[in-house]
C-alpha cells in the first residue's frame, strides 16, 4: 500500500513538471524566443528571433521569384550562377523549405512532426506578408503535377481504374 502511494505521488510530480515545462515553452515562444536554429533572414539576439537585414532581401527575392513563376530549380540555378551569399550549392529543396516555412509570415508551429502540433500566430516580426505567403502556397499547388497511371500494375497497392 505504501509503495502504491509513493508511486502515485511520483507520477503526479512527473505530470506536474511536464505541465510546467509546456507552459514555460509556450510563454517563451509567444515572447519571440524560438527554440530552433535561426532560418535564413533571421538571427538570434537576446534569446529572441529578430530580422537579419543582411539576408532579409534574399528571402524576399525567393518569394518574389517563385510568385512570378520561377520553379524551385530555376531559383536555385539562378542563385548558384550569381553566387548568392558566396555559395554555389543552392538546392531546390532549400528553396522549397524556405517557401514552406511559416516563420517568414511571423507564425511558428511547434512540434510539426508530432501528432498534435501547436500553432502560434504573430510571434516574430514577419519578412513576408501573410497574403504573399498564402499566394505562394497556392502557386505551389498549381505547379504540382498530378500524375495518373494509364497502365495497371499487378503489384501496386491501389488498383487504378
C-alpha positions as CSV (number, residue, x, y, z in Angstrom):
1,X,0.0,0.0,0.0
2,X,2.8,2.4,0.8
3,X,4.6,1.6,-2.4
4,X,1.4,2.3,-4.4
5,X,1.1,5.6,-2.6
6,X,4.7,6.6,-3.4
7,X,4.3,5.6,-7.0
8,X,1.2,7.7,-7.4
9,X,2.9,10.7,-5.7
10,X,6.0,10.4,-8.1
11,X,3.7,10.0,-11.1
12,X,1.8,13.2,-10.1
13,X,5.1,15.1,-9.7
14,X,6.2,14.0,-13.2
15,X,2.9,15.1,-14.7
16,X,3.1,18.5,-12.9
17,X,6.7,19.1,-14.1
18,X,5.7,18.2,-17.6
19,X,2.8,20.7,-17.5
20,X,5.0,23.5,-16.1
21,X,7.6,22.8,-18.9
22,X,4.9,23.0,-21.6
23,X,3.5,26.3,-20.2
24,X,7.0,27.8,-19.9
25,X,7.9,26.8,-23.5
26,X,4.6,28.3,-24.8
27,X,5.3,31.5,-23.0
28,X,8.8,31.7,-24.4
29,X,7.6,31.1,-27.9
30,X,4.9,33.8,-27.6
31,X,7.5,36.3,-26.5
32,X,9.6,35.6,-29.6
33,X,12.1,33.1,-28.3
34,X,12.1,30.3,-30.9
35,X,13.9,27.2,-29.7
36,X,15.4,26.4,-33.1
37,X,18.3,27.4,-35.4
38,X,17.5,30.8,-36.9
39,X,16.3,30.4,-40.5
40,X,17.8,32.5,-43.4
41,X,16.7,36.1,-42.9
42,X,16.6,35.9,-39.1
43,X,19.2,35.9,-36.3
44,X,19.1,35.3,-32.5
45,X,19.6,38.3,-30.3
46,X,19.0,38.3,-26.6
47,X,17.3,34.9,-26.9
48,X,14.8,36.4,-29.4
49,X,14.5,35.9,-33.1
50,X,14.9,39.1,-35.0
51,X,15.2,40.1,-38.7
52,X,18.8,39.9,-40.1
53,X,18.8,42.8,-42.5
54,X,21.9,41.5,-44.3
55,X,20.0,38.4,-45.6
56,X,16.4,39.5,-45.5
57,X,16.4,40.7,-49.1
58,X,17.4,37.2,-50.3
59,X,14.2,35.7,-48.7
60,X,12.1,38.4,-50.2
61,X,13.6,37.8,-53.6
62,X,13.0,34.0,-53.3
63,X,9.3,34.6,-52.6
64,X,9.0,37.2,-55.4
65,X,10.7,34.9,-58.0
66,X,8.5,32.0,-57.0
67,X,5.4,34.1,-57.1
68,X,6.4,35.3,-60.6
69,X,6.6,31.8,-62.0
70,X,10.1,30.6,-61.3
71,X,10.4,27.0,-60.1
72,X,12.5,25.8,-57.1
73,X,15.1,24.5,-59.6
74,X,15.2,27.8,-61.6
75,X,15.7,29.8,-58.4
76,X,18.4,27.6,-57.1
77,X,20.2,27.6,-60.5
78,X,20.0,31.4,-60.6
79,X,21.4,31.7,-57.1
80,X,24.2,29.3,-57.9
81,X,25.1,31.3,-61.0
82,X,25.0,34.6,-59.1
83,X,26.8,33.0,-56.1
84,X,24.3,34.5,-53.6
85,X,25.9,34.6,-50.1
86,X,29.2,33.3,-51.8
87,X,27.5,29.9,-52.1
88,X,27.2,27.8,-55.2
89,X,25.4,24.9,-53.6
90,X,21.8,26.2,-53.5
91,X,19.4,23.3,-54.0
92,X,15.8,23.2,-55.0
93,X,15.0,21.5,-51.6
94,X,16.5,24.5,-49.8
95,X,14.2,26.9,-51.8
96,X,11.2,24.7,-51.1
97,X,12.0,24.6,-47.3
98,X,12.2,28.4,-47.3
99,X,8.9,28.8,-49.2
100,X,7.1,26.4,-46.8
101,X,8.3,27.9,-43.5
102,X,5.6,29.8,-41.6
103,X,8.2,31.8,-39.7
104,X,8.5,34.2,-42.6
105,X,5.0,35.3,-42.2
106,X,5.5,35.7,-38.4
107,X,3.9,32.5,-37.2
108,X,5.5,29.4,-35.7
109,X,4.5,25.7,-35.5
110,X,5.9,23.8,-32.6
111,X,6.0,20.1,-32.9
112,X,5.4,19.8,-36.7
113,X,6.4,16.2,-36.8
114,X,4.2,15.2,-33.8
115,X,0.5,14.2,-33.7
116,X,-0.5,17.4,-32.0
117,X,1.5,20.4,-33.3
118,X,0.9,23.8,-31.7
119,X,0.4,26.8,-33.9
120,X,1.5,30.2,-32.6
121,X,0.5,33.4,-34.6
122,X,2.5,36.6,-34.8
123,X,5.4,35.6,-32.6
124,X,8.2,37.3,-34.6
125,X,8.4,40.2,-37.0
126,X,7.4,38.9,-40.4
127,X,9.6,39.3,-43.5
128,X,6.8,38.4,-45.9
129,X,3.1,39.4,-45.7
130,X,0.6,36.7,-44.9
131,X,-1.0,37.3,-48.3
132,X,2.2,36.8,-50.2
133,X,3.0,33.6,-48.2
134,X,-0.5,32.2,-48.9
135,X,-0.3,33.2,-52.6
136,X,3.0,31.3,-52.9
137,X,1.3,28.2,-51.3
138,X,-1.5,28.5,-53.9
139,X,1.2,28.8,-56.6
140,X,2.8,25.6,-55.2
141,X,-0.4,23.7,-55.7
142,X,-0.8,25.0,-59.2
143,X,2.8,24.0,-60.0
144,X,2.5,20.5,-58.6
145,X,1.9,17.9,-61.3
146,X,-0.8,15.3,-60.9
147,X,0.4,12.0,-62.2
148,X,-2.1,9.5,-63.3
149,X,-1.3,6.0,-64.3
150,X,-2.5,4.7,-67.6
151,X,-1.3,1.1,-67.0
152,X,-2.4,-1.4,-64.5
153,X,0.4,-2.7,-62.3
154,X,-0.4,-6.1,-60.7
155,X,1.8,-5.5,-57.6
156,X,0.5,-1.9,-56.9
157,X,-1.3,-1.5,-53.6
158,X,-4.0,0.7,-55.2
159,X,-6.0,-0.5,-58.2
160,X,-6.2,2.1,-60.8
161,X,-9.3,2.2,-62.9
